[in-house]
Amino acid sequence: MPSRFLTPYIPLVNLFSLHVYELILVTTKPKFEL
């Protein structure tokens, strides 16, 4: 498996998962801090 092709995508995947996590938090959490 060519890891040098995958390395540029690792920060993208991390950012994407972080964004999804934030979205889930925002949508499931009651809106206390508006």
C-alpha positions, 0 to 999 in steps of 0.5 A: 500500500503506497503510504505516500499517496495516503499521507496528504489525505490524513489531515483532511480525514481528521478535519472532516471527522472533527467537523462531523463530530462538531455538527453532531454535538451541535445538533444533538445538544440543547441550545443553551449557548446561543 
